[in-house]
Amino acid sequence: MATAKKKKAVSTDELDIQEKEKAENQEAPVDEPGNKKLNIKSFLQNKTIVALLVLVLFIGAGVVFVKYFGQKDIGADAAKAKVEKYINENLVQEGTKATVKSIASEGSLYKLTLMVGTQEVIGYVTKDGKLFFPQGYEMEKSSEQNSSEQKTNEKTAAENKTEVPTVDLFVMSYCPYGLQMERGIIPAIEALGNKIKFNLKFVSYTLHGQKEVDENINQYCIAKTQPTKLNAYLKCFWQKSTGTADACMTSTGINSQQVKTCVADTKKQFNPTETDFSIDKADNTKYGVEGSPALVVNGTTISSGRDSASILKAICTGFKTQPKECSTALSATSPVAGFDDEAAAASAAGETTATDASCN
């Protein structure tokens, strides 16, 4: 005769343990104070964290590859050459040169100290020369700390002091932010007068078509043949986004024939194009110019506000002894970006423009 299977008795203690394990396995509420549950959606929306995760995964993958499959080490010199070639052909703008200042072995990677223009950057490359990591993050530090340290290379004062500072402003003639910087700098250079040497220069490429190539050459020649009339011409040029060059030369008393002769000679000498505006190309490379505008004082590329007061302060850091003109009270309000007619239209439409953007 079949017998019934005897059911095992469960003690009160065992029930308590089971209930405890069940409670521990349950998911804690996301919005509960102090809860450390990872919000995946928020995590993926944080681009900085994603970038860090990708970097860590790549490095981790490299370590696993080396450990289990081996990795060909092409050597420090070959890795250096490969990185320089890749960056200069793919990652930097024309006119900016990247070089590897130093290279050292760190585990399965080479650590690189790169000079990109005038900026120093730390990067990594796998020893087989196949993966390049433009940046490493110290995970003991917050993203804010890392970001702050990246900005330490930005200069706010001229490193060299002279009796008569040389001030170079690099722009694109149709870049709204270049025009914004011109609006801000002209009151400063007018206040300083012959206490400084001011040069309007041009970024080594253009973004606004053939009209920008032509106007860059036009302004270059005005500065070259009739420099005392450049500021007046620029103030007139800012007023309308089309058809202003000839009218402004007439209204400011510029000898247009001298400009035309200079334009023809300049085209023959430099053959400037939209992608290779070569007139000031050497200085673009020398100072690490990466867009419009770029302010250089005595050879130091300076990060400055675009209001006249901030620009005056930046320029005056180049003096050995600052003259009384450095105390001139100028506007601390950032000028509008772009041409007057475009700025007025944007204002009427309720649009705003960034005060620290650039054309690059």
C-alpha positions, 0 to 999 in steps of 0.5 A: 500500500502506498504511503503518504509522503511526510511533510517536513515541519518548518520551524518559526526560526526558518520562516524568519530567515526565509522572510529576511532573505526575501526582503533583502532580495527585493529592489529598494525604492528608487526615490527612497532617501539614501538609496544607492540604486543606479538610475540607468537612464540618468547614467546614460544621459551623463555624457561625461560618465559615458565617456569615462566608461568607454575609456575604462572599457577600452583600457580594460579590454586592452589589458585582457587582450594583453594577458590572454592573447598577447599584444605586439609592441611596435615601440615608443618611437613608432607609436609616437610617429603614428599618433602624430600622423593620425592627429594631424591628419584627422583631429586638428584644424589646418594650420594647427600642428600636434607633436608628441613632447614625451612618451612613456610606458604605463602597463599595456599603454604608452602615456603621451604628452602632446603639444597641440598648438600651444596647448599641452594635452595628456593622452594614451595609445595601446602599444600595438598602435591601434587605439588612441585615447585623447584623454585620461581622467583621474577617477579619484577626482570629480568631473569638475576638478578634471574640467578645472585642471583642463582649463589651467592652460588657458592664459589670462595674462601676457607672459612677456612684458614689453614697453610697447605691447604687440596685440594681435586679434585673429578673426574671420571677417564674417564671423559674428563672434569675430565682429563681436570681439572687434566691437569690444577691442576698438575702444580699448586700442583707441584708449591706448593709442600709440602705447601699443602696436595693434594688428588685425590678422586672420584665421588660416581658413574661412567658414563663410564662403568666397565673400569672406576670402575677399573681405579678409583680403580687403581688410588686410590691404586697408590695414597695410596701406592705410592703417589709420583708417581701419577702425573707421572702416570696421565700424562702418562694415559692421552696420550691414551684412551685405554690400558695405565694402565699397560704400564704407571705403568711400565714406571713410576716405580710403583710397580704393585704388591703393586697396585694389592694387594691394588685393591683386598683389596679395592674391598673387603672393598668397593665393588665399582660398576658403580652406587655406587662407594663408596670409597669416598662416605661420602666426596661426600655427605659432600661437595655436589659433583655433578659431575666430576670435583669438587674442594674442598679447606679446605672443601669449594667446589670452582668454578674455571677455569680449567687453571693452573693459575686460579686453583693456585689462587683458592687453595691459598685462603686456606692459612692463609698466602700465600707463594711466590709459590702462585705468580708462573706464570702458564698458563692461557689457559684452557687445552684440555679435554679428552685423547691426542689421542681423543683431536687430532682427535677432533681437526683434525675434527674441533670439540671443547669441552666446557671448563666448562662442567662436567660429571654428 
